[in-house]
Amino acid sequence: MLEGVNVALGVTGSIAAVKTVELAHELRRQGAEVRGVMTGSAQGIIHPWAVEFATDNDVVTEITGSVEHVELCGYDGWADVFLIAPATANTVGKIAGAVDDTPVTTCATTALGADTPVVIAPAMHEPMYDHPGVLEAIDTVAEWGVEFVDPRIEEGKAKIASEEAIVCDVARAAGDRSLEGRHVVITTGATAESIDPVRVITNRSSGKMGRAVARACYARGADVTLVHGVVGPQSASAYASPPPAIPYATVRNVESAAEMLEATRDVCTDADTLVSAAAIGDYTVEGSDEKLRSGRERSLELEPTPKLIDSIRDERPELPIVGFKAEASGDESAMIGQARDTLERAGLAFVVANDASVMGADRTAALLVHEDDAARYEGTKSGLGGEIADSIAAIVGERGS
């Protein structure tokens, strides 16, 4: 997500500075080059050697005759984006007042003057975050184009945002914004049809692919709505902790195929694109209001569920729709044929055809099938999400022009 991006990481004197090492590692895992800048207060919480270790670069702890702030964040400076994480109330107030008495605030003033993107992840106690002066400072700085990564309000504290949220906003700030002002709707996950209050019919979809597309579209500037179904059967390790929040999209949680269609129909009224990545069940069943007793033979009468893309196509004939087609045969020519049938039937922009064996995995092999050609992709689902987002940007751009 951050391949080739240079991130100057400003660290200030919040206790959340203890998370800096892992944040720096995550930025680098996503492809970024990172250089640290620290205030004196931050150095009282985490040693500069730890930040040097995490970034594999020297750390700026004072501004010297080498004018480090200009070299990092000035005109033609090294940084593509200046990230301050964590940012204290003190630092945000100083930035709003152009007070430059720490390496971080001096870099911030320089970046703002040089039009280098700035991203701020605040962290402080909740009463400080609610102070009128702090809120006014945040509003002032935001009006200058600074991106704020909203903190998590927990236990009376405005805790620093998750690493995923920070990485997504850094990617958005540093990217080309090819989907700026566009509303992208993405369906993902599995659907589940109730047999009775405790039993369902579902499938193995994890929703990873749809979430990867959502992150990629968000990083390109889109407003993203994610219509998220359930997560299919997985090993116990998948449930070791609560599922993380999704900071890059407005989420509509649904369960059944009917609920997914209704929610998608609702949010597509002003959509610029629909990506139908969900593994929607092909059949539903008339469920029982009471739990069915075990030990008896039973037959379930299955009824076909409506095709979501066909229903949306009828209502929005001009809407670019990206379809997904999962096949279990492993036969590439058959996958392309099935994808083209779907593409032509529903008038889709393109179809992503993949092998059903990748459900739940982090890597995938897929074919991006257009009307006249098919491109093969092998790699991470995150990488495929980027390819899909770029294709969407090209299609939406052509229509917009």
N, C-alpha and C positions, 0 to 999 in steps of 0.2 A: 504493500500500500504506500510505502514511503521510499521506494527505490530511487536513489539519486538525490534525495532531499537532504540538505544541510540544516540541522536544527541547533540553534543556540539555546541551551536550557538554563534559564535563570532560576535560582533556588533562594528562597527567602526564609526568614526565621520563624516559620510555623513548625509545630511538632510533626506535621505531615511530611517534613523534609526527610524523615526516616524512610519514606517510600521512594526517594529519588533514585536509589540504585536500581530498583526493579523497574521503575519507569524508564530510565535510560536504557536498560537492557531491552525492554519491549520496543522502544523506538528503533533500536538497532536491529532487533529481530524482524521488524517490518521494513528494513532496508535503509534507514536513515543513518547519516553520519552525525554524531552528537558532540558538542563542546559545551562544557559547563561554565556558568558564571554564578558566583556566590556572594551574598552579603556577609558582613561580619557576624550578624546574628545567626545566619544559617550555619556558619562554621562552628558555632557553639553547640549545634545539634548533630551535625554530621560532618565528619572530617573531610577536607578537600581530597585526601588520598582515596577515599571511598568513591567519590565522584570521578576522580581520575581513572580509577580502576573500572568503573562502570561504563565510562565513555571511551576509554583508551586514548584520551587526549589530555593535554595540560588544561588546568582549570584556572579561570580568571578570578582572582580574589581581590585585586585592586587595579585601579586604572593608573597606568604609569606613562612614561614618555613614549611608550610604544602605541599609545592611543588605541587600546584594545577594543573600545566601544565602536570606533569608526571602522576598524579592520573587520569586526564581526558584523555590524549592523548598519554601517553607513552606505553611501552610494557605492554600488559595485562591491559591497561587503560580502564576506564568506557565507553568511546565513541566508537561507531561503525563507526562514521563519524564525521569529524569536518567541519561544515558549517560556512563560513564567509559571512554574508549578513546583511547590505551592506558592501562592501569592497571598501575603498578609494584608489586612486592612490598611496598615501603615504604608505598604508599598503601593497599593492601588491609589490611595489618597495622594501620595507623592507624585505618581505618574500623572494624575489629573491636574496637579498644580505645577508640572514641569520642574519638580524639585529633584536635583541630581546629586545625591550625597552617598550613593552606594553604587557598586558596579552594575547592579541589576537596573536601578532606575536610570542610570546614565545610558545604558544600552537601550532601554525602552524609549527614552527621549530621542536618541539617535535613530532608532528604527522607525519611529513615527514620522520623523522629519524626512527620512529617506524612502518612505512608502514601503518599507519591509514589513510584511504581515506580522502581526503580534497576536498571540493567543495567551489568555490568562486563565488559570485554574485556581480560583480562590479557595482558601482553607482557613477557618477561624471559628471561634465560638459563635453560636447562633445569635446572641444579642448584639455582637459586634457586626455581624452581617446585616442585621435589621436596623442598624444605626442610620438615621436620615443622611448624615454626611457621607457614610460609606456608600449607601445606595445612590446618592447624588454623584459621587465620584465614579461609580460603575457606569451610570447612565452617561456621564460626560465622556468617559473613555470609549464606551461602546459607540457613541455618535461619531467618534473619529475613525471607526472601522475596526476597532479591536474586537476579536471574538472571545467571548467568555464561555468557559465550560462550566455549566451550573454545578454547584456542589451538591452532595447528598446530605439532606437534613436528617440527622439521626442523633438521638441521645443528647439533645441540646447543643449540637455542634453542626456547623456547616463543613462537613468533611470533604476532602478533596475528591473530585470525580474519579470514576474508575479509569484504569489504564486504557481500556478500550475506548471510552468516551474521549479521552484526551488525544489518543492517536487519531481517531476519526476526525476530530476538529482540526488537528494539525494538518492532516492530509487535505481537508477541505480548504484550509487557509492557503496552503502551498500549491494547490492544484490549479488547473486551467479553467475550472468552473464551466465546463462544456454543457452542463445541464442546469445552469443557473436559472431560477425562476420557473422551472418545470416541476410538475407534480407527477411523480412516478408511483404507481400502485403495484405492489408485489404480493402475490399469495404464496404461502410456504407452509411446510409441515404436512402432517397427515390429517385426514378427517376420521371421525369415529361415529359409528351408527349404533345407537343403544338397542340391545336385545332386551335387557331388563335393567333395573337400577344399578346393577354391579357389573354387567357384561356388555362388551362392545365388539363390533367388527371394525378392524382398523388395518393399518399396514406399517411398514418399517421405516417410513420417512422420518428423518431427524430435523428437517428444516434448515440444515446447514447451507445448502445451496442458495435458497431464497434469501437467507440472512446475508450471505456473501454478496449477492447482487445488490441488496439494500445498502450495505456499507459502501460499496463501490459507487453507487448512484449518489449517495449522500456526499461522499468525498468530491464528487464532480459538481456539487452545488445544488442538487435537487432537493425538493421537499418530498420526503418518502413516507408513504403509508404502507404498513406491513399488516396484511390480513393473515394472522398466524393460527394455524390449526394445532392439533395436539402433536406430541412427539411419540413416535411409534415404539414398539417393544425394544428395549435395550438391556445391556447387562447392568448389574447393580451398581457398578462404578459410575454410570452416567447420572445416578441420583445421589452421589456422595455429598452434594451441597445444593442449596437452592439455585434455580436457574438465574443467571445474571440478568439485570435490566438491559433493555435495548435502547441505547441512548441516541441512535442515529435515525430513528423513525417514530412516527405515531403508530401505535400498535392497536389493532382490533383483534382480540382473542375470540376464536370461534371453536366449535367442536364438530358439528355435523356438516355434511355437504350442503344442505339447505341453508344453514347459518352462514357458511362461507360465501355462497352465491348472494345471499341477501346483503351481507356486509360489503362485498366487492361491488355489487350494483350501486350501493349507497355512496361509496367513496370514489367511484369512477365517474360521477357526474361532472367533475371538473378536472379529471386526470388527463395528462398528456400522453401517457403510455401505461399499458398494463403488462406486467410480467407474470404469467401464470405458471409458477414453479411448484405449486402445491401438489402433493400426491392425493388427489381427491378420489374417494372411494367410488367405484363404478356402480355399487349397489347399496341400497338401504333396506331396512326391514321394519315392519310394524312392531314396535317394542311393547313389552308388557309393563304395566305399572307396578307389578309385584315381582319379586324375585322368583324365577323359575326354579322348581325343585330339581335337584340333581338325581341321577340314577335312573332316569327315564329316557327312552328314545324320543327324539324330537326332530322335526323337520322345520326349517326356516324358509319362508317364501320371500325370495329376494326380488326387489323391484329396482329397475335402473334409475340412477340419479341423473338429473339434468346436466348437460355439458356446459360448464361455466363459460368457456370461451365462446360457444355458440350463442348463449343467452346474452352476453355482453356485446357480442358483435351485432346482434339484432337491434340492440338499443343504441349502440355507438358505432355506426357503420364506418366512420372515418378514423376511429381510434387505432393507433398502432398497437398491436398485441404480439407479445413474444410468447410462444408456446414451448412446453417441455414434453418430451416423449420418452418414456422409459421402456426399454425392451429387455427381455431376459435371454434372447437367443444368442447374443454375441456376434451375430452376422451383420457386418457393417452395411452391406448393400441393402439388406432387409430393413435396417434401422433408417437408412436414408429414404427408402421407399415409403415406409410408414410415416416418416416425418413430412415428406412432400404431400402425401395424401391429406394429412391434417392441415398443412400450410394452405393448400388449395381450397379445401372445404370451408375453412373459416376465414380465409383472406388474411393470414398472419404476416407479420413483418419478416420473421424467421422463426425457426424451430431449433431448440437445443435437444439433440437426441443423445441419450446416454444409456449405459448398461445398468440394469436394476441392481447389479451386485455392488455398486458404489454407495448405496443407501447407508447413511450413518458414518461413512468414511470421510477423512479430511482431504483426500486426493480423489481425482476423477479422470475419466477419459470420456470425451464427448465430441459430437459433431455439430457444428453450427451450420444448419441447412437453410440456405436461401433459395430463391426461385431458380437461380441459374447455376449455383455452385454450392459446395459443402467444404468447410474448413475443419480440419481435425485439431483437437486440443487435448493435451495430456499434462497434468500438473495438479496444483492445489485448487480447491474450490474457490479460494480467495482470488487466485489468478484468473480463473474462468469468469468470476463475477466482474472483474475489471474488463475482460474482453466483451462481455455482454453489455456492460455500461457504455463502453466506447461505441459499440454498434448502435445502441439506442440513441446516443448523442448524435451520431451521423444521420440517422433516420429522422429524428426530430428536427435537427438543423436543416436538412433538405426541405422538410415540409414547411418549416418556419420561413425559409427564404423564398 
